[in-house]
Each structure stands twice: as structure tokens, then as C-alpha cells.
Amino acid sequence: MRTHRDRLPRTGAFLASLCALALLVSGCAGLAGTGPRASSGSLAESVDLTGQTYVVGSKNFDEQIVLCEISIAALESVGATVTDRCNIGGSDATRQALLSGDITLYWEYTGTAWASFLRETRKLPDDEVLRELRARDRVENGVVWLDRAGFDNTYAFVVDGAAAARLGLDSISDMAAYIRSGQPGTVCVETEYHSRADGLRGLQQAYGVELPRERTSVLEQGLIFQSTADGVCLFGEVAATDGRIPALGLTVLEDDRDYHITYSAAPTVRLDAFERAPQVAEVFSPIAEALDQRTVQELNGRVSAEGRPAREVARAWLADRGFIG
């Protein structure tokens, strides 16, 4: 489990009285240098991972960090010892951390693994994509895919709501026509989308439009939302599940040519760790089932729009659902 260091009082009498008070609430363990762990709930009724250790990682954006914190708390609640490696970096860095053994587990997206890791260009239903990922990733890379969640963190383009109404922008085809017309307005995308094969290059081919370099701006993902709401970007590329979309009054443009593939999230685990304790799948199965599109957008919004700590948001949700105590 995650640990922290506390300053210990110098006088034994003060320590004893403080420890006695702490015992009334949660025990004296915290004074010995061990941080609070998630207490047992419904997950612990069916799974015991005492003695198992996991290093849990994530990519570097809010949704991933929330999923990372959910994973840490869930594993702690069933007795596992967990090291926090949330917020590693982009997709390639986080995936490499899993393959190299620096981390044991993180949530990955079907579309990302399919297009970026397996270099697949076939457009298949997500069920078939997951089936192939499970078969190939296990054999080729020693990676096990657990049950996927019920949300799709696909790419989306947004426009400020008032601008969308004023300009008659409802779809990405409308965006393409607007760009071809030469009217003013910048398209803002984040670094990974700008460089990925299933990102901006493919979008231009699918919609028959060429973005002039001077009208394309590459920004950090977190800046695109506010920049679009403020009109700095007319069109912004974002994640469809981000809670800042409704919070800032942004309109999602319909992907009317179905260019973007599905990005369902699932925990991916190193095969050696899975084989040591395959019951880890039972920890994540009910969690994945509970994480639908609306739930994830709400959780993301509490972090991205309201500024609440991801750890607090994750543990409050798990407790509300009865997964942890």
C-alpha cells in the first residue's frame, strides 16, 4: 500500500495519548509511518489478495489518473500491497512501463492498442477488437486484458455552444466545409492526436479536407477546453468523456462518417502478475461494469472542472458504490 512519513513527537507520553485518540477513529498504524488504506467493502467479500504486490500506473490526463486511483484503492481493500505510479506520461511511455515491468497494471483503451501498438488499420467492431487484443497481446507481449468498462473515450471535436449555433456547426462534415470555405478559425489538437495514424492525418483523408498549417495549433490537452470556450480555438479536439465539455458549454460535433474508432477502457495486467493471482480479475469486473459513459464523465468533471483531487474522487465513488468501506 502507499506509505508516507509522519513526524513523530519526541515525548513518549504525548505519543501514547495521541495514539489512544487515533485508535478511537482508525487505529494507531498511521503514526508508525503507514498511510491509510482503503477499508474492506463488497470487493473484499469475494477476493483476498493478501501477500500480492502491484505497481499501478496511468497516463498523464485526468481520466487515467482517476482510473489509477480507483485501481489502487480497490486493490488495497482486498489486502494487496500497492505502489502508486499514476501519471507516467503518454500512451507509449505508459505501455513501455508495463512491458518492461516498471508497472504491473494500468487501464488502456482498445482503440489505442489496436491502432498504435498492434499497428492495425482494419476497422472492426469493438467486440472483435477486444477478442483479438486478448489473444495476441497475451502471446506476443505477456499482457492480459481484463473486462472492459462501459464507456467510450473516443476522440471528439467540440465548438463553443454559442458559436456552433451561430455558424450552424453540427458535425465534423460541417467543420470540414467551414475550413474549406476559408473562413477564420483555428483547429486545436493535442500532440498525440497530431502525430498518430488514427488521428489528424486520417481525419483529413476521411473528410476530404486539408488543414492549413497556419490554422492548426498543437496544445496540451488540458488547455484545449478553455481555449475553445474562450474562442482562441474555434474547433478543439478532446476526449469524449471529459467532464469539462458540459461544464464549459461546449458542443460535440457528430462524427458523421464514423472516422474515430471505439476506445473502450480495460485494465491491462502483466501476465506474470496475473498468473500469480488470477482472482485480480474479480476485483475489476464489477468496477468495469459500473463505469458507464455518464459515470466517467461525472468523475472526470469533479477533477477537471471542480478541481477536486483524483484520489478523493475515486475513493468517494468506490465507497458510494459499496466496493470499499
Secondary structure as GFF3:
##gff-version 3
##sequence-region A 1 325
A	DSSP	alpha_helix	12	25	.	.	.	ID=ss1
A	DSSP	three_ten_helix	29	32	.	.	.	ID=ss2
A	DSSP	three_ten_helix	43	45	.	.	.	ID=ss3
A	DSSP	beta_strand	53	59	.	.	.	ID=ss4
A	DSSP	alpha_helix	62	77	.	.	.	ID=ss5
A	DSSP	beta_strand	81	89	.	.	.	ID=ss6
A	DSSP	alpha_helix	91	100	.	.	.	ID=ss7
A	DSSP	beta_strand	105	109	.	.	.	ID=ss8
A	DSSP	alpha_helix	110	112	.	.	.	ID=ss9
A	DSSP	pi_helix	113	117	.	.	.	ID=ss10
A	DSSP	alpha_helix	126	141	.	.	.	ID=ss11
A	DSSP	beta_strand	143	145	.	.	.	ID=ss12
A	DSSP	beta_strand	155	160	.	.	.	ID=ss13
A	DSSP	alpha_helix	161	167	.	.	.	ID=ss14
A	DSSP	alpha_helix	172	180	.	.	.	ID=ss15
A	DSSP	beta_strand	187	190	.	.	.	ID=ss16
A	DSSP	alpha_helix	191	195	.	.	.	ID=ss17
A	DSSP	alpha_helix	200	207	.	.	.	ID=ss18
A	DSSP	three_ten_helix	213	215	.	.	.	ID=ss19
A	DSSP	beta_strand	216	219	.	.	.	ID=ss20
A	DSSP	alpha_helix	221	229	.	.	.	ID=ss21
A	DSSP	beta_strand	235	239	.	.	.	ID=ss22
A	DSSP	alpha_helix	244	247	.	.	.	ID=ss23
A	DSSP	beta_strand	250	252	.	.	.	ID=ss24
A	DSSP	beta_strand	265	270	.	.	.	ID=ss25
A	DSSP	alpha_helix	271	276	.	.	.	ID=ss26
A	DSSP	alpha_helix	280	290	.	.	.	ID=ss27
A	DSSP	alpha_helix	293	304	.	.	.	ID=ss28
A	DSSP	alpha_helix	310	320	.	.	.	ID=ss29
###
